[in-house]
């Protein structure tokens, strides 16, 4: 048993620290502390209490970078009580032994979660003295108890009240936990700094993927495949809170993410319906319910068993519309009480409350490694586009072209979207030739195509795609341009009386 006479308390997270210090003090333990923790404990009336600067004879220095890195602190922690020469050295230099070290670290991971945090801020939030004290105490675990988590405070006080000492088993358990804490902290620092690319580059030199497993899934894309969800934070689809419904499947999560990413494109109330990662309906309107009705009417057959996403709180009216058909899962920022009452009758319907996530690297596994790319966050600006046809788009056509372009960005290539202002009319996705995507979109159309516009995620390699679309009554086309046959496509648009706009940006999605 190792008895506690003197404790050093220095914590960033001060949860429970006053009660812990008060409990130690009641047991006759002298408490040493640093700056912020010292002030909190002093204001709480904790005694006896000494500031570390009083023990070391030096004030905190260098804007707080140097507080506890001193022989009078390190010696008190590292001295092995069973070695007379160690204890003699402490006595010779007037160094008080420290029997318990309670430290938690600067909140580096909280700062690191901000992808725009400057390097200087990251560096200043790397703890030095804290890990030093933790590792010193854990190294000398036989004689020093090291406490790194507030969850251990009650058990430590309870054990000490019985004998004022802590067992070697407790010391060993705490030491192992401490080494795990500093290892995780160092790993978090290394991983976040590795994300900062070398000068002149946009991607990190080392790709380090680390995320705890949030849940095991019943299976993967197919029943013979195993799967699990790993979440790196509390935002986005991976960090969403499930409010009701059956357990989520691998395919649910993939489709929910596709729907959630699409719906982030819109500022007005908007709804997206996804099937097998492709939009089968998407619309924006003045109300969320109206946007959902317009999204649904584009392809009611494909919407059955689909996955939905919304960029506003789901209200009772929207929920009533949703409840008219079978839906697998919904992602939304929140749900009104009326919406919850309507949707709770659909016991298997999965409801996810999702917080927006910062755009991160897009990573895909391939055999033997990974591909990584920056996210496709490009937003089109009308002034950056070029009208290539003799006839410019009308204002209504512009609105439809801009809407269709946003949706095409989230359709698997080759991607074709027939659209009106604020509404998809039909989608042709994933065909091996672009003209076939045009034909598939026309074939699937439920709403009239006459008067719609066409959005293409990449250039038309031949004029046949534009000619095929014109047969179905489209009036305008938006595409990146860049084909060696652009002039043929422009000539076809002029011959057919179409407005043609080039964006100069491609949105392949594989």
VENMOTA-V620171 format. One record per backbone hydrogen bond with DSSP energy under -1.0 kcal/mol. CO is the residue of the C=O (numbers start at 1). NH is the residue of the N-H. Records with the same first field share a line. If there is no record, write none. Layout:
CO=NH  NH
//
This chain:
2=166
5=30
6=99  100
7=32
8=102
14=17
16=20
17=21
18=22
19=23
20=24
21=25
22=26
24=29
25=28
30=7
31=50
32=9
33=52
34=38
35=39
36=40
37=41
38=42
39=43
40=44
41=46
42=45
48=31
50=33
51=54  55
52=56
53=57
61=66
62=65
66=61
68=70
70=73  74
71=75
73=77
74=78
75=79
76=98
80=83
83=87
84=88
85=89
86=90
87=91
88=92
89=93
90=95
99=145
100=8
101=147
102=10
106=108
107=111
108=112
109=113
111=114
114=117
118=122
119=123
120=124
123=126
128=132
129=133
130=134
131=135
132=136
133=137
134=138
135=139
136=140
138=141
140=143  144
145=101
147=103
149=152
150=153
152=156
153=157
154=158
155=159
156=160
157=161
159=163
160=164
164=4
166=2
167=171
168=172
169=173
170=174
171=175
172=176
173=177
174=178
175=179
176=180
177=181
178=182
179=183
180=184
181=185
182=186
183=187
184=188
185=189
186=190
187=191
188=192
189=193
190=194
193=196
198=201
212=231
215=229
222=225
225=220
227=217
229=214  215
235=239
237=240
241=353
244=351
249=253
250=254
251=255
252=256
253=257
254=258
255=259
256=260
257=261
258=262
259=263
260=264
262=265
263=266
269=285
270=311
271=283
272=309
273=280  281
274=307
275=278
278=275
281=273
282=424
283=271
287=291
288=292
289=293
290=294
291=295
292=296
293=297
296=299
299=303
303=306
306=328
307=274
308=331
309=272
314=336
315=319
316=320
317=321
318=322
319=323
321=324
322=325
326=305
328=350
329=308
330=352
331=310
332=354
334=314
336=340
337=341
338=342
339=343
340=344
343=346
345=347
346=349
348=246
350=330
351=243
352=332
353=241
355=236
362=373
364=371
366=369
369=366
371=364
373=362
375=377
381=384
382=385
386=502
394=398
395=399
396=400
397=401
398=402
399=403
400=404
401=405
402=406
403=407
404=408
405=409
407=410
408=411
412=430
415=457
416=428
417=455
418=425  426
419=453
420=423
422=284
423=420
426=418
428=416
433=437
434=438
435=439
436=440
437=441
438=442
439=443
440=444
449=452
452=475
453=419
454=478
455=417
457=507
463=467
464=468
465=469
466=470
467=471
469=472  474
470=473
473=451
475=499
476=454
477=501
478=456
479=503
480=504
483=486
485=489
486=490
487=491
488=492
489=493
490=494
491=495
492=496
493=498
499=477
500=388  389
501=479
502=386
509=413
//
